[in-house]
Amino acid sequence: MNIAFRILEKLLPIFLLIFLGFMLKKKKFLTDDTMDDLKKVIVSISLPAILFTAFLKLDLKISYALIFLVIFIVCVLLYLMGRLLVKMIPSSSRYLPFLMTGFEFGMMGTVFFGAVFGLENIGYIGIIALGHELFIWFVYVTLLKKRIEGKTNIQSVMRSFLHSPVIIAVCSGLLFNLLGVNLFFDTFPPTSAFLKTLEYLGSLTVPLILIIIGWNLKLDRQIIRESILPVLLRFVLVIGTAVCIDTIIFTRFLHLDRLFSAALYTFFLLPPPYILPLYIKRDETKELSVVNSFLVLYTLVSIAAFSAPAPPPYPLP
């Protein structure tokens, strides 16, 4: 089976779940209040379960500190580029900066990379994603809340860090990892059962988020046309950035294994974070439609890039 079919087999369920959410909305099977409650379940329970486990089991090395720093800085620069584009394109969404930065590692990164290079090599893209995940939960979400609520301050940010289930999960996972007790979690029956519980909870995240995206999706031709230019701009920008990082830092400076290059390009081909619609208020119907249209269009672009006959700029197995 060629690469295109392998990837299609993995990604088709994503589109089926989005379609399910769309049909649930059309048939009025659920209410808007129910969807808001599902968002709370994701942000407060299932997503933290995934993040705690991911950071607990991540293979951390001091030599990877530069990778972490570079990816973190790139995410910040992409956000600033989005702020600039908002000024250059007056008709653009106020959430465009949040669509220009961030990558959907949790739901699609492992699918893309695992389908091509094998799940046994997932650690490579996990290392690439570390700086990104900290950017998402310490910078991206904070700025997003400020954009929605209209104001923020240091005290509110600190309270958010201390009380956010997502932040607690990331910090706890990293702490236990650095203390070297991650193996204890797998071998001690009570903690092993705890991890299994988190696995069950984490498995809720993907289908729920995709159903919510489908629920909010409005296939408005005008909105889709308005999304095409930002989608192409982001794609060109992130691929150019990935080429620079791979050529200058990964290859010439760090002399990393070529699978790191594969992980880098895979990561930078991913769509923006699927969590963005979870934070947008449901009365912002136009903005929700724009954001969801952008996410769906960019996901299609990502799939097309991986399914292209020409091999990507990294070694295939």
Contacts in CASP RR format, 6 or more apart in sequence:
PFRMAT RR
TARGET T0000
AUTHOR 0000-0000-0000
METHOD contacts of the structure
MODEL  1
MNIAFRILEKLLPIFLLIFLGFMLKKKKFLTDDTMDDLKKVIVSISLPAI
LFTAFLKLDLKISYALIFLVIFIVCVLLYLMGRLLVKMIPSSSRYLPFLM
TGFEFGMMGTVFFGAVFGLENIGYIGIIALGHELFIWFVYVTLLKKRIEG
KTNIQSVMRSFLHSPVIIAVCSGLLFNLLGVNLFFDTFPPTSAFLKTLEY
LGSLTVPLILIIIGWNLKLDRQIIRESILPVLLRFVLVIGTAVCIDTIIF
TRFLHLDRLFSAALYTFFLLPPPYILPLYIKRDETKELSVVNSFLVLYTL
VSIAAFSAPAPPPYPLP
1 9 0 8 1.000
3 115 0 8 1.000
3 116 0 8 1.000
3 306 0 8 1.000
3 307 0 8 1.000
3 316 0 8 1.000
4 306 0 8 1.000
4 307 0 8 1.000
6 115 0 8 1.000
6 116 0 8 1.000
7 111 0 8 1.000
7 112 0 8 1.000
7 115 0 8 1.000
7 116 0 8 1.000
7 303 0 8 1.000
7 306 0 8 1.000
7 307 0 8 1.000
8 303 0 8 1.000
8 307 0 8 1.000
9 115 0 8 1.000
10 111 0 8 1.000
10 112 0 8 1.000
10 115 0 8 1.000
11 108 0 8 1.000
11 111 0 8 1.000
11 303 0 8 1.000
14 107 0 8 1.000
14 108 0 8 1.000
14 111 0 8 1.000
14 210 0 8 1.000
14 299 0 8 1.000
17 206 0 8 1.000
17 207 0 8 1.000
17 210 0 8 1.000
17 211 0 8 1.000
17 214 0 8 1.000
18 210 0 8 1.000
18 211 0 8 1.000
18 213 0 8 1.000
18 214 0 8 1.000
18 217 0 8 1.000
18 296 0 8 1.000
19 214 0 8 1.000
20 210 0 8 1.000
20 211 0 8 1.000
20 214 0 8 1.000
21 210 0 8 1.000
21 211 0 8 1.000
21 212 0 8 1.000
21 213 0 8 1.000
21 214 0 8 1.000
21 215 0 8 1.000
21 217 0 8 1.000
22 214 0 8 1.000
22 215 0 8 1.000
22 217 0 8 1.000
23 29 0 8 1.000
24 30 0 8 1.000
24 211 0 8 1.000
24 215 0 8 1.000
25 214 0 8 1.000
25 215 0 8 1.000
25 216 0 8 1.000
25 217 0 8 1.000
30 215 0 8 1.000
32 282 0 8 1.000
35 212 0 8 1.000
35 215 0 8 1.000
35 282 0 8 1.000
36 282 0 8 1.000
38 208 0 8 1.000
38 211 0 8 1.000
38 212 0 8 1.000
39 212 0 8 1.000
39 278 0 8 1.000
41 204 0 8 1.000
41 208 0 8 1.000
42 204 0 8 1.000
42 205 0 8 1.000
42 208 0 8 1.000
42 209 0 8 1.000
42 212 0 8 1.000
42 275 0 8 1.000
42 278 0 8 1.000
43 165 0 8 1.000
43 166 0 8 1.000
43 275 0 8 1.000
43 278 0 8 1.000
44 165 0 8 1.000
45 165 0 8 1.000
45 201 0 8 1.000
45 204 0 8 1.000
46 201 0 8 1.000
46 202 0 8 1.000
46 203 0 8 1.000
46 204 0 8 1.000
46 205 0 8 1.000
46 208 0 8 1.000
47 165 0 8 1.000
47 166 0 8 1.000
47 169 0 8 1.000
47 202 0 8 1.000
47 205 0 8 1.000
47 275 0 8 1.000
48 165 0 8 1.000
48 166 0 8 1.000
48 168 0 8 1.000
48 169 0 8 1.000
49 169 0 8 1.000
49 198 0 8 1.000
49 199 0 8 1.000
49 201 0 8 1.000
49 202 0 8 1.000
49 205 0 8 1.000
50 106 0 8 1.000
50 198 0 8 1.000
50 202 0 8 1.000
50 205 0 8 1.000
51 133 0 8 1.000
51 137 0 8 1.000
51 166 0 8 1.000
51 169 0 8 1.000
51 170 0 8 1.000
51 173 0 8 1.000
52 169 0 8 1.000
52 170 0 8 1.000
52 172 0 8 1.000
52 173 0 8 1.000
52 198 0 8 1.000
53 195 0 8 1.000
53 198 0 8 1.000
53 199 0 8 1.000
53 202 0 8 1.000
54 106 0 8 1.000
54 126 0 8 1.000
54 133 0 8 1.000
55 130 0 8 1.000
55 133 0 8 1.000
55 169 0 8 1.000
55 170 0 8 1.000
55 173 0 8 1.000
55 174 0 8 1.000
55 177 0 8 1.000
56 173 0 8 1.000
56 176 0 8 1.000
56 177 0 8 1.000
56 182 0 8 1.000
56 185 0 8 1.000
56 195 0 8 1.000
57 177 0 8 1.000
57 182 0 8 1.000
58 123 0 8 1.000
58 126 0 8 1.000
58 127 0 8 1.000
58 130 0 8 1.000
58 177 0 8 1.000
59 123 0 8 1.000
59 127 0 8 1.000
60 130 0 8 1.000
60 177 0 8 1.000
60 178 0 8 1.000
63 254 0 8 1.000
64 127 0 8 1.000
64 130 0 8 1.000
66 249 0 8 1.000
66 254 0 8 1.000
67 127 0 8 1.000
67 128 0 8 1.000
67 130 0 8 1.000
67 131 0 8 1.000
67 254 0 8 1.000
67 260 0 8 1.000
68 130 0 8 1.000
68 131 0 8 1.000
68 134 0 8 1.000
69 131 0 8 1.000
70 245 0 8 1.000
70 249 0 8 1.000
71 128 0 8 1.000
71 129 0 8 1.000
71 130 0 8 1.000
71 131 0 8 1.000
71 132 0 8 1.000
71 135 0 8 1.000
72 131 0 8 1.000
72 132 0 8 1.000
72 134 0 8 1.000
72 135 0 8 1.000
74 241 0 8 1.000
74 245 0 8 1.000
75 101 0 8 1.000
75 102 0 8 1.000
75 131 0 8 1.000
75 132 0 8 1.000
75 135 0 8 1.000
75 136 0 8 1.000
75 139 0 8 1.000
75 140 0 8 1.000
76 101 0 8 1.000
76 135 0 8 1.000
76 139 0 8 1.000
78 100 0 8 1.000
78 101 0 8 1.000
78 102 0 8 1.000
78 237 0 8 1.000
78 238 0 8 1.000
78 241 0 8 1.000
79 97 0 8 1.000
79 98 0 8 1.000
79 100 0 8 1.000
79 101 0 8 1.000
79 139 0 8 1.000
79 140 0 8 1.000
79 143 0 8 1.000
80 97 0 8 1.000
81 100 0 8 1.000
81 101 0 8 1.000
81 237 0 8 1.000
82 96 0 8 1.000
82 97 0 8 1.000
82 99 0 8 1.000
82 100 0 8 1.000
82 101 0 8 1.000
83 97 0 8 1.000
85 92 0 8 1.000
85 96 0 8 1.000
85 97 0 8 1.000
85 100 0 8 1.000
85 230 0 8 1.000
85 233 0 8 1.000
86 92 0 8 1.000
86 94 0 8 1.000
86 96 0 8 1.000
86 97 0 8 1.000
89 96 0 8 1.000
89 229 0 8 1.000
89 230 0 8 1.000
91 226 0 8 1.000
92 226 0 8 1.000
92 230 0 8 1.000
93 99 0 8 1.000
93 287 0 8 1.000
93 290 0 8 1.000
93 291 0 8 1.000
93 294 0 8 1.000
94 147 0 8 1.000
94 287 0 8 1.000
95 147 0 8 1.000
95 276 0 8 1.000
95 280 0 8 1.000
95 287 0 8 1.000
95 290 0 8 1.000
95 291 0 8 1.000
96 230 0 8 1.000
97 143 0 8 1.000
98 140 0 8 1.000
98 143 0 8 1.000
98 144 0 8 1.000
98 147 0 8 1.000
98 272 0 8 1.000
98 273 0 8 1.000
98 276 0 8 1.000
99 230 0 8 1.000
99 234 0 8 1.000
99 272 0 8 1.000
99 276 0 8 1.000
99 291 0 8 1.000
99 294 0 8 1.000
99 295 0 8 1.000
100 230 0 8 1.000
100 233 0 8 1.000
100 234 0 8 1.000
100 237 0 8 1.000
100 272 0 8 1.000
101 140 0 8 1.000
101 272 0 8 1.000
102 132 0 8 1.000
102 135 0 8 1.000
102 136 0 8 1.000
102 140 0 8 1.000
102 272 0 8 1.000
102 273 0 8 1.000
103 109 0 8 1.000
103 129 0 8 1.000
103 132 0 8 1.000
103 267 0 8 1.000
103 268 0 8 1.000
103 270 0 8 1.000
103 271 0 8 1.000
103 272 0 8 1.000
103 273 0 8 1.000
104 270 0 8 1.000
104 271 0 8 1.000
104 272 0 8 1.000
104 273 0 8 1.000
104 274 0 8 1.000
105 125 0 8 1.000
105 126 0 8 1.000
105 129 0 8 1.000
105 132 0 8 1.000
105 133 0 8 1.000
105 267 0 8 1.000
105 270 0 8 1.000
106 129 0 8 1.000
107 205 0 8 1.000
107 206 0 8 1.000
107 209 0 8 1.000
107 210 0 8 1.000
107 274 0 8 1.000
108 270 0 8 1.000
108 271 0 8 1.000
108 299 0 8 1.000
108 302 0 8 1.000
109 125 0 8 1.000
109 129 0 8 1.000
109 266 0 8 1.000
109 267 0 8 1.000
109 270 0 8 1.000
110 119 0 8 1.000
110 122 0 8 1.000
110 125 0 8 1.000
112 266 0 8 1.000
112 269 0 8 1.000
112 270 0 8 1.000
112 302 0 8 1.000
112 306 0 8 1.000
113 121 0 8 1.000
113 122 0 8 1.000
113 124 0 8 1.000
113 125 0 8 1.000
113 262 0 8 1.000
113 263 0 8 1.000
113 266 0 8 1.000
114 121 0 8 1.000
114 122 0 8 1.000
116 262 0 8 1.000
116 266 0 8 1.000
116 306 0 8 1.000
116 316 0 8 1.000
116 317 0 8 1.000
117 124 0 8 1.000
117 259 0 8 1.000
117 262 0 8 1.000
117 317 0 8 1.000
118 317 0 8 1.000
121 259 0 8 1.000
123 263 0 8 1.000
124 257 0 8 1.000
124 259 0 8 1.000
124 260 0 8 1.000
124 262 0 8 1.000
124 263 0 8 1.000
125 263 0 8 1.000
125 266 0 8 1.000
125 267 0 8 1.000
126 263 0 8 1.000
127 260 0 8 1.000
127 263 0 8 1.000
128 260 0 8 1.000
128 263 0 8 1.000
128 264 0 8 1.000
128 267 0 8 1.000
129 267 0 8 1.000
132 267 0 8 1.000
133 170 0 8 1.000
134 170 0 8 1.000
136 273 0 8 1.000
136 275 0 8 1.000
137 164 0 8 1.000
137 166 0 8 1.000
137 167 0 8 1.000
137 170 0 8 1.000
138 161 0 8 1.000
138 167 0 8 1.000
140 273 0 8 1.000
141 160 0 8 1.000
141 164 0 8 1.000
141 166 0 8 1.000
141 279 0 8 1.000
142 152 0 8 1.000
142 157 0 8 1.000
142 160 0 8 1.000
144 276 0 8 1.000
144 279 0 8 1.000
145 152 0 8 1.000
145 160 0 8 1.000
145 279 0 8 1.000
146 152 0 8 1.000
148 279 0 8 1.000
148 280 0 8 1.000
148 281 0 8 1.000
160 167 0 8 1.000
161 167 0 8 1.000
176 182 0 8 1.000
176 185 0 8 1.000
184 191 0 8 1.000
185 191 0 8 1.000
185 192 0 8 1.000
185 194 0 8 1.000
185 195 0 8 1.000
186 192 0 8 1.000
186 195 0 8 1.000
209 274 0 8 1.000
209 275 0 8 1.000
209 278 0 8 1.000
210 274 0 8 1.000
212 277 0 8 1.000
212 278 0 8 1.000
213 274 0 8 1.000
213 277 0 8 1.000
213 292 0 8 1.000
213 295 0 8 1.000
213 296 0 8 1.000
214 292 0 8 1.000
216 277 0 8 1.000
216 282 0 8 1.000
216 288 0 8 1.000
216 289 0 8 1.000
216 291 0 8 1.000
216 292 0 8 1.000
217 289 0 8 1.000
217 292 0 8 1.000
217 293 0 8 1.000
217 296 0 8 1.000
218 285 0 8 1.000
218 288 0 8 1.000
218 289 0 8 1.000
218 292 0 8 1.000
218 293 0 8 1.000
219 293 0 8 1.000
220 289 0 8 1.000
220 293 0 8 1.000
223 286 0 8 1.000
223 289 0 8 1.000
223 290 0 8 1.000
223 293 0 8 1.000
224 293 0 8 1.000
224 297 0 8 1.000
226 290 0 8 1.000
227 290 0 8 1.000
227 293 0 8 1.000
227 294 0 8 1.000
227 297 0 8 1.000
228 297 0 8 1.000
230 294 0 8 1.000
231 294 0 8 1.000
231 297 0 8 1.000
231 298 0 8 1.000
231 301 0 8 1.000
234 272 0 8 1.000
234 298 0 8 1.000
235 298 0 8 1.000
235 301 0 8 1.000
235 305 0 8 1.000
238 268 0 8 1.000
238 269 0 8 1.000
239 265 0 8 1.000
239 268 0 8 1.000
239 269 0 8 1.000
241 268 0 8 1.000
242 264 0 8 1.000
242 265 0 8 1.000
242 267 0 8 1.000
242 268 0 8 1.000
243 313 0 8 1.000
245 264 0 8 1.000
246 261 0 8 1.000
246 264 0 8 1.000
246 265 0 8 1.000
246 313 0 8 1.000
250 256 0 8 1.000
250 260 0 8 1.000
250 261 0 8 1.000
250 264 0 8 1.000
251 261 0 8 1.000
258 314 0 8 1.000
258 315 0 8 1.000
259 315 0 8 1.000
261 313 0 8 1.000
261 314 0 8 1.000
261 315 0 8 1.000
262 314 0 8 1.000
262 315 0 8 1.000
264 314 0 8 1.000
265 312 0 8 1.000
265 313 0 8 1.000
265 314 0 8 1.000
266 314 0 8 1.000
269 302 0 8 1.000
269 305 0 8 1.000
269 306 0 8 1.000
270 302 0 8 1.000
271 295 0 8 1.000
271 298 0 8 1.000
271 299 0 8 1.000
271 301 0 8 1.000
271 302 0 8 1.000
272 294 0 8 1.000
272 295 0 8 1.000
272 298 0 8 1.000
274 295 0 8 1.000
276 291 0 8 1.000
276 295 0 8 1.000
277 288 0 8 1.000
277 291 0 8 1.000
277 292 0 8 1.000
277 295 0 8 1.000
280 287 0 8 1.000
280 288 0 8 1.000
280 291 0 8 1.000
282 288 0 8 1.000
305 312 0 8 1.000
306 312 0 8 1.000
END
